[in-house]
């Protein structure tokens, strides 16, 4: 019973169920650690099914299929593979569908995905480049309904097909002037009539908006939605900044009461999580209270994390009992041999190797405000007794294996985490705005001075609220960055060293400090200063690198450098990990919030240079496109960390860099 609709139909009408969504991690070790996490969560939580995401244009195709195979075959989980259709060749769709059939995946979530880039940018192909590829990409698919029809035409009823629905309306613009589900209804009806079997909604926080949406669908004159399963999507609240960014990108409203509850504690991720668990739990109970003639389902966008979603499921009693269905009869786990089992319709295979956890030699990991552990998950397939078997218990949401990377890992997170580089938009390289907004914000530069002016305007808090490498569009510079503004302006204006990330030093500052503070009260936070910048290649080779490697400077700094062509240099060994933000809090282990190391830097290098190309493609003027591409090829991305931050030496890194500029 591997079709989602069959499994839902087999449940009592008053039952509740849930599903979990995962994405392929960006790093190999993160992918390996996700397998351990999936094993724990599948055994402890027993979801009805799991979703595996698909990157825009098929950018994660091989990894998505590999993860889907692990879920379906190795873990015995009913798996739903996402599949986007725009900006993707038809043969990639065919290969994905064929591979899904081979590995036993019977469920597809058919999505439109990002708009076709050449249509979005509205650029003519240059000298005929990619003309045939663009034609092939878009000859079959424009909308998700086209993909649904194509799957039905080529695969018949082999797949159970789901489609996306938007309780608050859908918009391709980052700041839509108007959006409503009423405008979307014709498209949703078309998807269902094309052959869709179930709906999964975009996440939301306004329950009234969702219930209005569901009622409208059920009572619609077309009768297209009378019986179809509608599964609301929920985003566990992991972090205040992640919440703000994802809701902005998804055009999702946050009720004022929730914002009022979170705003006073936004610097304390642990408290934000606690409030978030209660908020999502209340949402679930409110939805469950609405009359339904079918089982109630809930879809969780996990961000590859387990603690919060596990706590919510336990709060709401959504974890199914360990009743096993065998030949139509109930049994308990202890009655069965260690072979294939079926839990609430989910095939569960016994796994010989269980993850070896708690490796004391590994350093702390996480991001700002997280609860860090000195233990990292590793895999040991030779020892089934090396960790407790979680099959007979709900997930331990405070265990080290559940919380070592408790918070979403962003640009400066732990590359070993399954959650590292959470792809909010699942795009290979994505600017923080639409092409039209990019042209409005940054223009179409054709000179170094024009780019430098953008950076100085941004640092001065004038007319440029964000840059292509920003993920935050706050109209004002952060209070921390403002402390080192003059140093950053010196680098930018004197040598065209364009800074994109930085922080000042902090030495035992109270965790409640309005500028540097984060985490629980009654703590102290520490920071090493660092800066990340684009430096002209000649300046890096002839000026900055020799100076940083000089005998008098090398002992007090570390650096990482990379180019668009893949050239990489560092002062450090490949396994070095630098904690640059950490905290000490009452009754807790040391919390490491920000780290810099080779794997994450290399990953960011690829994305950062990709954003140069994205910016270039936004430009209508061919001269601007060519200029930005030359800059992409002609700069080095450099991260410099200063290790002297104590005893009044917080400005030491900036003195070093100022000396390098003036040599």
C-alpha positions in Angstrom: 0.0 0.0 0.0 2.4 2.7 -1.2 0.0 5.2 -2.7 -0.7 8.0 -0.3 -4.4 8.2 -1.1 -4.8 4.5 -0.4 -3.1 4.9 3.0 -5.4 7.8 3.9 -8.5 5.9 2.8 -7.5 3.0 5.0 -7.6 5.2 8.1 -10.8 5.8 10.2 -12.5 9.1 9.3 -11.8 10.5 12.8 -8.1 9.7 12.6 -5.2 12.1 12.3 -1.9 11.6 10.5 1.2 13.5 9.5 3.9 13.6 6.9 7.5 15.0 7.0 9.4 16.8 4.3 13.2 16.6 3.8 15.6 18.1 1.3 19.0 16.7 0.1 21.8 18.4 2.1 24.4 20.3 0.3 27.4 18.4 1.7 28.2 14.8 1.7 28.7 14.5 5.4 25.4 16.3 5.9 23.7 13.8 3.6 25.2 10.9 5.6 24.1 12.4 8.9 20.6 12.9 7.5 20.3 9.2 6.9 21.0 8.6 10.6 18.3 11.2 11.5 15.8 9.7 9.1 16.3 6.3 10.6 15.6 7.6 14.1 12.6 9.7 13.0 11.0 7.0 10.9 11.3 4.5 13.8 10.2 6.8 16.5 7.6 9.0 14.9 6.2 6.7 12.2 4.9 9.3 9.6 2.3 8.2 7.1 4.6 9.3 4.3 7.7 11.5 3.7 8.4 14.1 1.0 11.7 14.6 -0.8 12.2 18.0 -2.4 13.5 18.7 -5.9 15.7 21.7 -6.7 14.7 24.2 -9.3 15.6 23.1 -12.8 16.6 19.7 -11.6 19.7 21.1 -9.8 19.4 18.4 -7.1 18.0 15.6 -9.3 20.6 12.9 -8.5 20.6 13.7 -4.7 16.8 13.9 -4.6 16.5 10.5 -6.2 19.2 9.0 -4.0 17.4 10.3 -0.9 14.0 9.1 -2.1 15.6 5.6 -2.7 16.9 5.6 0.9 13.5 6.5 2.3 11.6 4.1 0.1 13.8 1.1 0.0 16.2 1.2 2.9 13.8 2.7 5.5 10.6 1.3 4.1 8.8 4.7 4.2 6.1 5.6 1.7 7.9 8.3 -0.2 6.6 11.2 -2.3 9.1 12.7 -4.7 8.7 16.4 -5.6 9.1 17.2 -9.3 9.2 20.6 -10.8 8.6 21.2 -14.5 9.6 24.7 -15.5 13.1 25.5 -16.6 13.8 21.8 -16.9 14.3 19.6 -20.0 11.6 17.0 -20.7 14.1 14.3 -20.8 15.1 15.1 -17.2 11.4 14.7 -16.2 11.2 11.4 -18.1 14.4 10.1 -16.4 13.1 11.1 -13.0 9.8 9.3 -13.5 11.5 6.2 -14.8 13.9 6.2 -11.9 11.0 6.7 -9.4 9.3 3.6 -10.9 12.5 1.6 -10.6 13.1 2.4 -6.9 9.4 1.8 -6.0 8.2 5.4 -5.4 4.5 5.6 -6.3 3.9 9.2 -5.3 4.8 12.5 -7.0 4.2 16.1 -5.9 3.9 17.9 -9.2 5.0 21.5 -8.9 5.6 24.3 -11.3 8.8 25.4 -9.6 10.6 28.7 -10.3 9.5 30.5 -13.5 11.6 29.8 -16.6 14.6 32.1 -16.1 14.8 33.4 -19.7 11.1 34.3 -19.5 11.5 35.9 -16.1 14.5 38.0 -17.1 12.9 38.7 -20.5 16.3 38.6 -22.3 17.0 37.7 -25.8 19.5 34.9 -26.1 22.9 36.3 -26.8 24.3 35.2 -30.2 21.8 32.4 -30.2 23.2 30.8 -27.1 21.0 28.2 -25.4 18.2 28.9 -27.9 17.6 25.2 -28.6 17.9 24.4 -24.9 15.3 27.0 -23.9 13.0 25.7 -26.5 13.4 22.1 -25.3 13.0 23.2 -21.7 9.6 24.8 -22.2 7.9 23.0 -25.1 5.9 20.7 -22.8 5.5 22.5 -19.5 4.4 26.0 -18.4 2.2 25.2 -15.4 2.0 22.4 -12.9 -1.2 21.2 -14.6 0.9 20.5 -17.7 3.1 18.2 -15.6 0.1 16.4 -14.1 -1.3 15.8 -17.5 2.1 14.6 -18.8 2.5 12.1 -16.0 -1.0 10.8 -16.5 -0.5 10.5 -20.3 2.9 8.7 -20.0 2.5 6.7 -16.8 -1.2 6.1 -16.4 -2.3 5.5 -12.9 1.1 4.2 -11.6 1.7 7.4 -9.6 -0.5 9.0 -7.0 -0.1 12.7 -7.8 -0.2 15.6 -5.4 -0.2 19.3 -6.2 0.4 22.5 -4.2 -2.4 24.8 -2.9 -2.0 28.3 -1.4 -4.4 29.2 1.4 -3.3 32.9 1.3 -2.8 33.0 -2.5 0.2 32.6 -4.6 2.5 35.2 -6.2 5.7 35.1 -8.1 6.7 38.6 -6.9 8.6 39.1 -3.6 6.3 41.9 -2.6 3.0 41.2 -4.2 0.5 44.1 -4.3 -2.4 41.6 -4.3 -2.7 37.9 -3.9 -5.7 35.8 -3.0 -6.7 32.1 -3.2 -9.8 33.2 -5.2 -7.5 34.2 -8.1 -5.7 30.9 -7.9 -8.8 28.7 -7.9 -9.1 28.3 -11.7 -5.5 27.0 -11.8 -6.1 24.7 -8.8 -9.3 23.3 -10.4 -7.3 22.7 -13.6 -4.6 20.7 -11.7 -7.2 18.5 -10.0 -9.1 18.0 -13.3 -5.9 17.1 -15.0 -5.5 14.2 -12.6 -4.2 15.3 -9.2 -5.1 13.0 -6.3 -4.4 15.1 -3.2 -3.4 18.7 -2.2 -0.6 19.8 0.1 -0.7 23.5 1.1 2.0 26.1 1.5 2.7 26.7 5.1 0.7 29.3 7.0 0.2 30.7 10.5 -3.3 32.1 10.1 -5.6 29.3 10.9 -8.7 31.3 9.9 -7.3 31.8 6.5 -6.7 28.1 6.1 -10.2 27.1 7.3 -11.8 29.6 5.0 -9.8 28.2 2.1 -10.7 24.6 3.0 -14.4 25.4 3.3 -14.3 27.3 0.0 -12.8 24.3 -1.7 -15.1 21.7 -0.2 -18.2 23.8 -1.2 -17.0 24.9 -4.6 -19.5 24.6 -7.4 -17.1 22.6 -9.5 -17.2 19.8 -6.9 -13.6 19.1 -7.8 -12.5 19.3 -4.1 -15.4 17.4 -2.4 -13.5 14.3 -1.6 -9.9 15.0 -2.4 -7.5 15.0 0.6 -6.3 18.5 1.6 -3.2 18.4 3.8 -2.3 21.7 5.5 1.4 22.5 5.5 3.1 23.6 8.8 6.5 25.2 9.3 7.9 24.5 12.8 9.4 27.7 14.2 13.1 27.2 14.6 14.5 30.7 14.8 13.1 34.3 14.6 15.1 35.3 11.6 14.3 32.2 9.7 10.7 32.7 10.4 10.8 36.3 9.1 12.7 35.4 6.0 10.6 32.3 5.0 7.3 34.1 5.5 8.5 37.0 3.4 9.6 34.7 0.6 6.4 32.7 0.8 4.2 35.8 1.1 2.7 34.3 4.3 1.0 36.4 7.0 2.2 36.1 10.6 -0.7 37.0 13.0 0.1 40.0 15.1 -0.3 38.0 18.3 2.4 35.6 17.3 4.8 38.4 16.4 4.1 40.1 19.7 4.9 36.9 21.6 8.1 36.3 19.7 9.5 39.8 19.4 10.7 40.3 23.0 12.5 36.9 22.9 13.8 37.0 19.3 17.5 36.9 20.4 16.9 33.8 22.4 16.4 30.9 20.0 15.6 28.4 22.7 12.7 30.5 24.0 11.6 31.1 20.4 11.4 27.4 19.9 9.4 26.9 23.0 6.9 29.5 22.0 6.8 28.1 18.5 6.1 24.6 19.7 3.1 25.9 21.6 1.9 28.1 18.7 2.0 25.2 16.1 0.4 22.8 18.6 -2.4 25.2 19.1 -2.9 25.6 15.3 -3.1 21.8 15.0 -5.8 21.6 17.7 -7.7 24.4 16.2 -7.8 22.7 12.8 -8.7 19.3 14.3 -11.7 21.0 16.0 -13.1 21.8 12.5 -15.6 19.2 11.4 -14.3 16.8 8.7 -15.6 13.8 7.0 -12.2 12.4 6.4 -8.9 11.8 8.3 -7.1 15.0 9.2 -3.5 15.2 8.0 -0.7 17.7 8.7 2.4 18.1 6.6 5.6 19.4 8.3 8.3 21.3 6.5 11.1 20.0 8.8 14.1 21.8 7.4 15.8 18.5 8.1 15.6 19.1 11.9 13.9 16.8 14.4 13.6 18.3 17.9 10.8 20.8 17.3 8.7 18.7 15.0 9.0 15.8 17.5 7.9 18.0 20.4 4.9 19.2 18.4 3.8 15.7 17.4 4.1 14.5 21.1 2.1 17.6 22.3 -0.7 16.8 19.9 -0.6 13.0 20.3 0.0 12.6 16.6 2.6 9.8 16.9 0.7 6.7 15.9 0.6 3.7 18.3 3.0 0.9 17.6 0.2 -1.3 16.4 1.4 -3.4 13.4 -1.0 -4.6 10.7 -0.2 -8.1 9.5 -2.6 -10.0 7.4 -5.3 -7.7 8.6 -4.6 -8.5 12.3 -3.1 -6.2 15.0 0.1 -7.2 16.7 2.7 -5.5 18.8 6.4 -4.9 18.0 7.5 -7.6 20.5 5.4 -10.3 18.8 7.4 -10.0 15.6 10.7 -11.2 14.3 13.2 -8.6 13.2 12.0 -8.6 9.6 9.7 -6.5 7.5 6.8 -5.0 9.4 3.9 -2.7 8.4 3.0 0.1 10.8 -0.3 1.8 10.1 0.2 0.9 6.5 3.9 1.9 6.5 6.4 -0.9 5.6 9.1 -0.8 8.3 12.2 -2.8 7.6 14.6 -3.8 10.4 18.0 -2.1 9.9 21.1 -4.0 10.9 23.3 -0.9 11.6 22.3 1.8 14.0 24.2 5.2 14.2 27.1 5.5 16.6 26.4 8.7 18.4 28.2 10.8 21.0 31.7 11.1 19.6 33.5 13.2 22.2 36.4 14.2 19.9 34.3 16.4 17.6 33.9 20.1 18.2 30.7 21.9 19.1 28.3 22.8 16.2 25.3 25.0 15.5 24.4 28.6 14.8 23.7 31.7 16.8 21.6 31.0 19.8 21.6 27.2 19.5 22.0 24.6 22.2 25.3 23.0 21.2 26.6 19.6 22.0 30.2 18.3 21.9 28.9 15.3 20.0 28.6 14.7 16.3 26.6 11.9 14.6 28.7 9.3 12.8 27.7 6.0 11.1 28.8 2.6 12.3 27.1 -0.1 10.4 29.0 -2.8 12.2 27.5 -2.4 15.6 23.8 -2.7 16.0 24.1 -2.3 19.8 26.1 0.9 19.7 23.1 3.1 20.3 19.7 2.4 21.9 16.9 1.2 19.6 14.4 3.9 19.3 11.7 1.8 17.7 9.6 1.3 20.9 9.8 4.9 22.2 8.8 8.3 21.0 11.7 10.5 19.8 13.8 11.8 22.7 13.7 15.5 21.8 16.4 16.4 24.3 18.9 13.7 23.3 22.2 14.7 21.8 21.6 13.1 18.5 18.3 15.1 18.2 19.8 18.5 19.2 23.5 18.7 18.2 22.6 20.9 15.3 19.3 22.1 16.8 19.0 25.3 14.9 18.9 25.8 11.1 22.4 26.1 9.7 22.9 29.1 7.5 25.9 30.7 5.8 28.0 30.3 9.0 26.5 27.1 10.3 28.0 23.6 10.6 28.5 21.9 7.2 28.2 18.5 8.9 24.5 19.2 9.8 21.7 17.7 7.6 20.2 21.2 7.9 23.2 23.1 6.6 22.3 25.6 3.9 18.6 25.2 4.2 17.2 25.9 0.7 14.3 28.1 1.5 13.6 28.5 -2.2 15.4 25.3 -3.4 17.1 27.3 -6.1 20.7 26.7 -7.1 21.6 30.4 -6.9 18.9 32.8 -5.9 19.0 36.5 -5.5 17.0 37.9 -2.5 14.6 39.6 -4.9 13.0 39.4 -8.4 14.9 40.6 -11.5 12.7 43.7 -11.7 13.6 44.6 -8.1 17.2 43.8 -8.8 17.3 46.4 -11.6 15.6 48.9 -9.4 17.9 48.3 -6.4 21.3 47.9 -8.1 20.8 49.3 -11.6 22.9 48.0 -14.5 26.5 49.0 -13.6 29.2 49.3 -16.2 32.1 50.6 -14.1 33.9 49.7 -10.9 32.9 53.1 -9.4 29.2 52.2 -9.9 29.6 49.0 -7.9 31.6 50.6 -5.2 28.9 53.3 -4.9 26.4 50.5 -4.3 28.4 49.1 -1.4 29.1 52.5 0.1 25.4 53.4 -0.1 24.5 50.2 1.6 27.1 50.7 4.4 26.0 54.3 4.8 22.4 53.2 5.2 21.2 55.2 2.2 19.3 54.0 -0.8 20.5 50.4 -1.0 18.8 48.3 1.7 20.3 45.0 0.5 22.9 43.7 -1.9 22.9 40.6 -4.1 24.6 38.6 -1.3 22.2 39.8 1.4 19.4 37.6 2.8 17.9 40.4 4.9 16.3 43.4 3.5 16.2 45.4 6.7 16.2 49.1 5.8 18.9 49.9 8.3 22.3 48.4 8.9 22.6 46.1 11.9 23.7 47.8 15.1 26.8 45.5 15.2 27.8 46.4 11.6 27.4 50.0 12.4 30.2 49.7 15.0 32.7 48.8 12.3 31.1 50.9 9.4 34.2 53.2 9.1 36.6 50.3 8.8 34.4 48.6 6.1 34.1 51.9 4.2 37.9 52.3 4.2 38.3 48.8 2.6 35.5 49.6 0.0 36.5 53.1 -1.1 40.3 52.8 -0.9 40.9 49.5 -2.8 37.5 48.4 -4.1 37.4 45.6 -1.6 33.7 45.0 -1.4 32.6 43.6 2.0 29.6 41.3 2.2 29.8 39.9 5.8 31.5 41.0 8.9 31.3 41.3 12.7 33.1 43.2 15.4 34.9 41.7 18.4 33.1 41.0 21.7 34.7 39.8 24.9 32.4 38.5 27.6 29.5 40.9 26.8 26.3 40.2 28.8 23.8 38.1 26.7 21.2 40.8 27.3 23.3 43.5 25.6 21.2 45.3 23.0 23.9 45.1 20.4 25.9 41.9 20.8 23.5 40.0 23.1 21.8 36.7 22.2 20.7 33.5 23.9 19.3 33.1 27.4 19.7 35.7 30.1 22.4 35.5 32.7 25.0 34.6 30.1 28.1 36.0 28.4 28.9 36.1 24.7 32.2 36.3 22.8 33.1 37.1 19.2 36.2 37.1 17.1 36.2 39.8 14.5 36.0 38.7 10.8 35.3 40.1 7.4 34.3 38.6 4.1 34.9 40.5 0.9 35.5 40.4 -2.8 39.0 41.5 -3.6 40.4 42.1 -7.1 42.6 39.1 -8.1 45.7 41.2 -8.6 45.3 42.8 -5.2 44.8 39.4 -3.6 47.9 37.9 -5.2 50.2 40.9 -4.9 49.0 42.7 -1.8 46.6 41.1 0.6 47.7 37.5 0.6 51.5 38.2 1.0 50.7 40.5 3.8 48.4 38.1 5.6 51.1 35.3 5.2 53.9 37.5 6.5 55.7 36.4 9.6 54.5 39.2 11.8 50.8 38.9 10.8 50.2 35.2 10.1 50.0 34.0 13.8 47.1 36.3 14.5 44.8 35.7 11.6 43.3 32.9 9.5 42.0 33.2 6.0 40.0 31.4 3.3 39.9 32.4 -0.3 38.2 31.1 -3.5 37.4 32.1 -7.1 34.6 31.5 -9.5 36.9 28.9 -11.3 37.2 26.8 -8.2 40.7 28.0 -7.1 40.9 27.7 -3.3 43.6 28.8 -0.8 43.7 28.9 3.0 46.0 29.4 5.8 44.4 26.5 7.6 44.4 22.7 7.4 41.3 21.2 5.7 39.9 20.0 9.0 40.2 23.3 10.9 37.0 24.7 12.4 36.9 28.3 13.8 34.3 29.3 16.3 33.8 33.0 15.8 30.7 33.5 18.0 30.0 31.6 21.1 28.4 32.0 24.5 28.5 30.8 28.1 25.1 30.5 29.8 24.0 29.4 33.3 23.5 25.6 33.5 24.4 25.0 29.9 27.3 23.8 27.8 29.2 26.3 25.7 27.1 27.3 22.8 28.8 27.8 19.4 26.7 30.1 17.2 28.9 30.9 14.2 31.7 28.9 12.7 34.0 29.3 9.7 35.6 26.3 8.0 36.6 25.0 4.6 33.5 22.9 3.6 31.0 25.6 4.3 33.2 28.3 2.8 33.6 26.3 -0.4 29.9 25.8 -0.6 29.2 29.5 -0.1 31.9 30.4 -2.7 29.9 28.5 -5.3 26.7 30.3 -4.4 28.3 33.7 -4.0 29.8 33.7 -7.5 26.5 32.3 -8.8 24.8 35.4 -7.6 27.1 37.5 -9.7 25.8 35.6 -12.7 22.2 35.9 -11.5 22.7 39.7 -11.2 24.2 39.8 -14.7 21.2 38.0 -16.1 18.8 40.6 -14.5 20.4 43.3 -16.7 18.7 44.2 -19.9 21.8 46.1 -21.2 24.3 43.8 -22.8 27.2 45.9 -21.7 26.2 45.7 -18.1 25.8 41.9 -18.4 29.3 41.6 -19.9 30.8 43.9 -17.2 29.3 42.0 -14.3 30.5 38.7 -15.7 34.0 40.1 -16.0 33.9 41.2 -12.4 32.8 37.7 -11.4 35.9 36.3 -13.1 38.2 39.0 -11.8 37.7 38.9 -8.0 38.5 36.6 -5.2 36.1 35.9 -2.3 38.2 36.2 0.9 37.3 35.6 4.6 39.7 36.9 7.2 39.4 36.0 10.9 41.2 38.0 13.6 42.2 35.9 16.7 43.2 38.8 18.9 39.9 40.0 20.4 40.7 40.2 24.1 42.3 42.8 26.5 41.3 45.8 24.4 42.5 44.4 21.1 39.1 44.2 19.5 40.2 46.6 16.7 43.3 44.7 15.9 42.0 43.0 12.7 40.9 46.3 11.3 44.3 47.8 11.9 45.9 44.9 10.1 43.6 45.3 7.1 44.0 49.1 7.0 47.8 48.6 6.9 47.3 46.1 4.0 45.2 48.7 2.1 47.9 51.4 2.5 51.0 49.4 1.8 
